[in-house]
Each structure stands twice: as structure tokens, then as C-alpha cells.
Amino acid sequence: MAQTTKTRHLPGIRGQLMWFLCFICLFLLGLFWFLSTQLLEPLYTKHIEKQLTSQAESIVSQLDKAIAKGDTLSRWSFGHLFLNNEFFEKLTVELYSGGTLNSFCVDISDSTLRQIYKIENQSYCNLHETFLSDSANSKVVNTAIAMRKKCRTTPGGFVQTLNPPRLSGSAQLLVGRTTADGSYTVLVTTSLVHVAEASNVLSTLLPLAAAMIFLFAMSAAWLFSEWFTKPLRQLSGAARQMAMGNYAVQVDSTRNDELGTLARDFNHMAAEVQHAAQMQRELLANVSHDLRTPLTLIKGYAETVRDLTGDDKAHRDEQMNIIVDETDRLTALVSSVMELSKVTSGADRCQRVHFDMGQLCDEVCERYDAVCAQNNWHLELELPDRELPVYADPEMMQRALHNLLGNAMHHIGADGIFILRATPCTEGIRVEVEDHGPGIPPEDLPHIFDRYYRSRSDAGKQGTGLGLSITKAIFQQHGFRFGVQSIVGKGTTFWFIMNDLPANEKAL
């Protein structure tokens, strides 16, 4: 029974960005609504409470100072109140000049709970309103006396909300404090009508403001998502062009942000892919050319042996030797291509061990004794009088040395000397292969390790032109630093630096 796979279609980056900005907008509007409708009143009331408390404590402090000096602030005589007018006038002036009496009422009473001084700064005050709490018994209750009693019986004072006794009034917040000796009580109150008014205004404006903010946010999100995703759409289009074979494609990289960095990285990648594709085409063309030459010679001489040479042994042997030489050349070329493919693809992985690089250099040099004696050349080996411990693949290092020494022999100078040198350095062991040949022009040095560079600059010389590319791949697998120095007319030195410890131990 066939199974149907359902593909879940998700919105694109632009759609996801729009949904995200929409969610953020709704969240912020909800948060604003919560703060304005649920927290506005308690926060505003707390602020008013701090103001009332500060004013009550300021008045109590003035009273305590006067009492400490021994001043008589008030007294009752035959039912009449006598005040220290100088003190209370001074207190009133200080309160008004400090701007603390705006919309506040002050009630000061003595130990008899009778009012001795008050400041009415509101059109209506619940504190001094007398109303019936129990109409059936016609019991009259005075709010001010009740608050004064509560203040005297509450240590440290109190805070209370006074509800209006009639519909025309508004709730008030009251703070009560008592002097240090308990002889005077101070009540300060103010109306909370502003809180209710502010809540009503916000409740009226909030829906309209929320709608306008939401529309503006969605418009801004649409424009922002268009601007934000434009580089991504350009990258997507460029990637499709690369998939169709257009490696010369480039995208705009003028932005100075992560998208600009991504665009520059894409352009660099495209340039490297284009370079690699060009190198691959050149490699195929050069290998095809080098394959064609020996194949043509093999075929031609084989036909000559078959049709013309006959029993002429000398000519036949000469022509057969050419066939053998061209076959060897063909085999070497195919082997080099396969070796390069293995090393660059990672199929031929390095097996690192600890060994003495000086001993390996000595063994490699012995392989060149015969060819040097035959051509009157001299290979100099320069080693210190100590071991040179390294951590690498000895077979790969031997292969790299052979490639470098073979390259030096192909470019050996008139003196017939080429040098293999290994010395300790701060990073490990530095190995150099030096020749005194014609040197390499400065403009060619950056490309010396490219595939088939030899065939472009040294046409007609022996070799496959892949040796330095194989050597580069070996060094890159090991993580070794390498390079080349050359002076035209004086010679060339290839070098690389080997580590004596694994990479993880080196870091420690």
C-alpha cells in the first residue's frame, strides 16, 4: 500500500518575520493596556501616598521642634481655643511656599481630639463631612474624630482611603501621624479623582491608539521585511545561477552587517568555485594533451614495427624502447592524477606517528646517489647534530620530499648543486629544498602550487606537472605551514614547517 508523505509548508522568512513582528506588536499593546488599566491606579495611589506621608511628617517635625523648645502651641480656656498664631502662620507660609499644599487638606488636633487648626485646599473634603451611618437610630458620626482616634491608637500612623458620603464626591487618600509626645495629631488628605479621570481617558483613547499603532507597525514590518529579505532573495537567485553553471555570478555586498558578510562570503565562494572549475578544465585539457602525445607515439612506432621494421633488430629495439618510455610516461601521468585525487579528496588519509625527520631525510638522499653520479650533480644534506622529532605520516613526508627534490633536479643550476636542509625552529622543524636554477618570476609565485603549473611555464621538461599540487595537498592534510622563496637568476627554496606534537597537545 503506497504511503503518502505530507509536506508541511512553512511561511518564508518574510512571512515568519511578519508573524513575529505582529506578535511583538500585539504583546506590547497588551502590556500597555495592562499597565494603563490595571497598574495605573495602584501606582498613582502609591505616589500620592508618598507625597502625603512626606507632608504629614514635615508638619509633625515642625510641631516636635516647637514642643522641644517649650513653646505653647495651643490651649483651651473656658471652651475657647487660644493658638500660637505666630507658629501656625509660619507653618502655613512654609507649606504654601514649598508648593506642597496643592489639592491637599490638613487637619491638626490636640489630645482632646478637637481640631485646633486646619487648611482646606479642596472644593470638597470627606474628612470634615458629617453624614448618617445608621439612619434608623439617627446616629451622627464625625469622620474627622474617628480618624483622629484611629491615628492616636495606631503606632507609627496609618493610611486609609475615605469614600465619599454622597454621589457628588470622590474618594480621598488620608495619612495620619502623631507627634512624639502624643499631644497632637496630624491628618493630611487629598482627592483621588485624577486617577479615575486618567483611567477614563486612557480607556477611551486606548482602542483608537492601539488600532493606529497596529496599522503603522504592520506597514513598517512589511517594508522592513522587504528590505531585510532582499539580499537573501538575491543570494537565492545567485545560487540557482551557480547550479546552472554560471560561476561568475556576484551579489551586492555593500551592507556592513551579517548579510553583507554573507554576501561577501558568497562572492568569495563563487570566485573559488570558478577558479576550481577553471583549474579542472585546464587539468583535463593538459592531461588529455599529455595523454595524446604518448598514445600517438606508441601507436605510430607500433605500426612502424609491424609494417616496416621487420627483421631489422637494431631499428626494432630502438622503436620498442621509445614505446616502453612513452608507456612509462603514460603510467607516471595516470599515477600522478590518481595520487592527486586520493590526497585532495581525503581518501588517502595521513597516519601520523613520532619519528626522526633527520633520519628520513638521510634515507631519501641515498636514493639520489646514482642519478647524481650519473649526471655529475651533488645533493647536499644539511642536518644538525641532534635528533629532529616530528609527528607526521612518514610515507607522505617521503613522497613530499621526493616531489620537491625532483622539482629541484628539473631546475638545477649550472653548478649542479641542490640542497636538502632540516633545522629546528620555534614552531618545530623547518625543512628546505634549495636549488640554484633560473628562479621563478614574482608574478608566478602565487600559482606555483597550482595543478599543471609546470606545463604552463616549463613546457617540454620532464614530469607530470602535478608534483607540487600533490605536495601542497599533503601539507594541508597535516596542517603544516609551507611556502616558496625565489630570486630570478639565483635559485628557489621550497620550505615547510613540521610540528613535533599532535595539534591538541600543541594547544595545551
N, C-alpha and C positions, 0 to 999 in steps of 0.2 A: 504494500500500500504506500503510495507516494506521500511524502510528508511535505507540507507547505511551510516554508520558513517565513515568518513575518518580520519585516524590516521596520524598525522603529525610526520614524522620520523626526529628527530634531530640528528646530529652527536654526538658521545660520547664525553666524557671530553677530550680525546686525540685529536679528530678531532677539537673540539672547540678551544683547546689550539693551535693547528697548525694554524687554521684560524686567531686567534688573533695575534700570532707571525708573521704570513705572513703580516697581515695588518700593524703591527707596523714597520716591515722592509720596506715595500713599502712607508709608511708615512715618515720614516726617510730618505730614499733615495730621495723622492720627496722634502723634506725640504732641504736636502743638495744641490740638483740641483737648487732649487730656490735661496738659499743663494749664491751659487757659480756663477750663471749666471745672476741673477737679482740684487743682492745686493753687489757683489764684487766690481764692478766699482764705484758706488757712495761712498761706504765705503772707498775704497782705495783713491779715489779723495779727500775725506774729510780729510783723514790722511795727504796726500800731502799738502793740503791747510793749515793745522795747522803748518806743517814744514816751508812752505814758509812765512806764516804770522809771525812766530817766528823769522825767519831770517831777514825779512824786518824791523820789529820793533826793532830788535837788532841794525841794521845799522842806523836806524833813531835816536835811542837813543844815539849812538856814535856821530852822527852829531850834535844833540841838545846840548850835553855836550860841544863839541868843540866851538859851536857858543856862548854858555853861557859864556865861558871863554874869548871870544873876539878874538878867533883865526880866521884868514882869510884862508878859505879852498880853494877858487878858485877866479880868476879874469880874465877878458878878456881885452887885450890891443892891439889895432890895429889889431884885428882879431885873435890874438894869445891867447891861454889859458895858464895861469900860475896856477899850482896846489901846494897845501901844501903837497909835496911828503912824508914828514915825517908822517903826519897823515894817508894818504891813504895806505902807505906801512904797517904801524902798523895795520890798519884796515884789510888789506888783510891777514897779518900773523895770526891775531886772528881768522879770518873766516876759514882759512885753518887748523890751529892747532885745532880748535874745531870740525873739521870734518863736517861742515855744508854746504860746497860748492860742495859736491859730486853730479854731474849731475845738478847743478844749474847755472843759468846765472844772473848776477847782472848789472843793468843799473842805474847810478846816473846822474841826470841832474839838471841844475840850473833854475833860474826863466826865462831865455831866451828860455827854452825848448831844449837847446842844451846839448848834452851829454858831461859830464866832466870826467867821469870815468866809466869803465865797466870791468866785469870779465866774460870771455867766458869759460865755463866749459862743453860745449856740442859740439858735432860734427856739429850740425845744430841747429840754433835758429831762430824761427819765428819772434822774436821781432825785429831783425835787418835786416830782409829780405825786400827788396823793390820789389813790384810787381804792375802790372797794374790792377786796379779795373774797369776801363772803357776803353777798347781798342779802341773804336771808337773815343774818344776825346784825347787818348794818355795822360790821366791824371795820373801822378805819385803820389802815396800816400805812405808816410813813416809810417810804423806800429808803430815804437817807438815813433814818435812825437804824433801820435794820442793817444797812451796810456798815454803819459806824460800829454797831455791836459786833458784827462779824469780824471787822478789822481788829478790834481790841482783843478778841478771843482767838485770833489766828496768828500764831507766831510767825514773824517774818513777812506778814502782809498776805494779800490774796489778789487774784484776778478773776473777774466774773463778767458775764455778758448780761446786760439788762434789756429785757424785751419790752417793747412799748406797751403801755396800758391802753392804747387806743389805736385804731387803724391808721390814723394820720401820722403817727410817729414812726420811728425806725429804731432798730436795735442799737445798743451802745455797749462799748467795752469799758470796764471800770477796773482801776488798780488802786488798792488801798495799802497805806503804810502808816506806822505808828512811830512816834518819837522814842528815843532811847529810854526816857523815864516813864513813858506811857501816858503822859499828860495830854498829848494832842494826837489827833487822828487826821490824816490827810487822804482825801479821796479825789482822784483825777479820772475824768471820763471824757469820751468823745464818741461821735456818731459813726456807725459802720455803713451809712447809706452809700458811700462812694464805692464800697466793694460790690454791693448789689447793682449799682448803676454800671460799673465796669463789666460785670458779668453779663448784663443785658445787652450792652453794646457789642461785646465780643460774640454773644450768641447770634446777634443779628448780622454782623459782618463776616463771621467765620465761613458760612456756606459759600457766599459770593467770593470771598478771598480764596477759599480752597479751590473753587472751580477755575478761577483765573490763574492761580499758581499751577494747577494741574495741566491746563492747556499750554501755558508757557513752558512748563517742564517737558511736556511731550514734544512740543515743537523743537525745543533746544536739543532734546535727546535724539530726535530724528536727524537733525543737521549734524550733531556730533557723531552719531553712528555712521553717517555718510562719509564724513571727513576721516573718521578713525579707520574704517574698513577699506577705504580706497587703496592704500598701499597693499593690503592683503589681497584685494582683487587683482591688482597689478602683478603681484607675485604669483598668484594662481595662473593668470594668463601666461606669464613668462615661463612657468613650469610646464604648461601644456606645449608651448612652443619648443622648449628643450626636448620634451618627449617626442616631438615630431622631427627632431634632428637639427633645429636651429640653435646651435650652441653660442652664437654671437649675441644673443638677446641680453639686454641690460634693463634694469629698472631704476626709477628715480631714488636716489639715496641722499637727498639734501637734508632730510629731517635729522635733528640732533636728539633722538630718543631711541628707545629699544627697537622701534620699527625701522628707523634709519639704519641702526646697526644690523638688523636682519637683512635689509636691502643690500647693504654693502657686503655682508657675508654671502648673500646670494650671487651678487655680481662677481665676487672673488671665486665662488664655486663654479659659476658658469665659465669664467675665464680659464680655470684649471681644467674643467672638463673639455673645453675647446682645445686647450693645449695638449691634453692627453689624447684626444681624438686625432689631432694633427700628428702627434708622435706615433700613434698607432698606424695611421695611414702611411707615414714615412717608413715605419718599420716594415710594414707589409710590402711597400714598394721596393725598399732596399733589399729585403730578404729575397723577394721574388727575382730582383735583378741578379743578386749573387747566386741564387739557385740556378737561374737560367744559364749563366756562364759555364759552370762545371758540367751541367747536363748537356749543353751544346757540345762542349769539348769531348765528353765521354762518348756521346753518340757519334760525333764526327770521326774520332780516332777508332772507335769500334767498327764503323763502316769501312774505314780505310784498311784496318787489319783484315776484315772479312773479304774485301773486294780487291785490294791492290797489293798489300804487302806480301801475302802468300808465304813462301818459304824463306824470305829474307829475314833471318833471325835477328840481325842487328837492328833493322828498322822496326821489326815487330816488338822487340824488347823495349826500344825507346818509346814507341807509341803506347805500349802496355803500361810502362812506368808513368806516362802522363795520365793515363786513365786511372791508375791507382792513386796518384797525387790528387787529382781532381775529386776522386771519390773520398779521400781523406778530408779534403777541404769541405766537401759537402757534408760529411759526417760531423765535422767540427762545428759547422754553422748550425746544423739541426740540434746538436747537443747544447750549444750556447743558448739557442732560443728556448729549448726545454728547460735548461737550468735557470734562465731568467724568469720564465713563467713560474717555476716552482718557488723561487726565492721571493718574488714580488707578491705572489698570491698567498704566501704563508704555508703552502703545502710542505715545504722543506723547512721545518722549524729547527731553531738552534738548540743544541743540547749543551748547556753550559756546565763547565767543570773548572776547578782550580788547576792551573798548570804554569810552567815557567815559559814565558814568551821568548826569553833569550835562547832556550834550547830549541824551540820551534823555529826561530829564525836561522839558527845554525843548521838544522836539518834541511830547511828549504834551500839554503845557499849551496849545499852539497849537490843538489840536483842540477845546478848550472855549471859545474866544473867542466863537464865535457864540451858544452856549447861555447863556453868562454875560451877554452883551449883551442877549439877548432877555429874560432873567429878572431883569436888574439885579443879578446876582451878581458876585463878584470872586474870582478864583483867584490867590492869591499864590504866587510861586515863590521860594524862598529857597535860593540856591546860593553857595558860597564862590568867591573869585576865583582858582580853580585847577581843574585837571582832577581828575576823580574816577574813576580807573581801577578797573574791576571785571572779573571773569571769570565770565560767565554767558551764558544764552541771551537775546539782546536781544528777540526776539519774545515769549518768555514773560514777561520783565520788563515789557514794554509792556502785555501782557494783564493782569498783576497790578496795574499802576498804574491802568489803566482801571477795573478792578473796585473798587479802593479809592477812587478819585475818584468813581466812580458812586455808591458807597455813601455817601460824604460828601455828595454833592448831594442824595440822598434824605433825609438827616438834617440839612440845612443850617440854621443858626440864623437868628435874626431879623436879624442884621447882614449876612447874605448872603455871608459870607466863609468860604472853606475854603482850606487851605494845603498845598502840596507842598514838603517840605524835605529836603535831602540834605546831610549833613555828614560829614567824616572822623572816625573814632574809632579806638581801639586795635585793634579786631578787623577793621577795614576801612572800609566806608562804611555809615552809618546813614541810612535813608530813612524819612520820616514823612509821613503824610497826616492832617491835623488838621481837625476841624470844630467849630463852636460850637453844636451842636444840643442835644437834650434829654439826651444821655448814655445810658449803659447801666447798669442796676441791677447791683450787685456779684454777686448770685446768678445773673445771666445771663451774666456774663463768661466762665466756663469753657466755655460752649456756643456762643459767638458764631461759631465757625468750623464748627459742625455743619451738615450739609446741611439746607436748608429752615428754618434758624432764623428767617429773616425772616418766613416765612409764619406762624410761631407767635407772633411778638411784634409784627409790623408789618403785620397783615392789612389789606388794602386798598391798600397802597402799590405802586407800580410795581416791576417787577423779577421775576426768576425765583426768588430766594432761594437760588441756588446759587453766586453770585459769590465769596463768602468761602470756600466749600469748595474751589472751583477754585483760588483764590489760595493756600490752605493746601497743596494738593497740589503746586503749583508750587514753593513754598518748600521743601517736604520733599524734592522731587527734587533741588534744588540743595544741600540741607544747610544752609540759612540759618536762623539764629535769628529768631523773629518773635513778636509779641505785640500786646496792646492795653491801653491805659490809658484810663480813663473816670471822669468825675465827673458825677454826675447833676445836670442843670441847667446845666452849663458846657460840656460837649462831650466828644469822644472823639478819641483819637490812635491810629492803627494804625501799627506800625513793623516794620521788618525790617532785618537787618544782612547786607551782601554782602561776600564776600571778594574781594581783588584778585589772588589767586594760586590755581592749582589746589590741590586738597586734599593731594596728595603733596608738592608743593613747599612748601606751608604747614607741613607736618610737619617738613620738613628745616630 
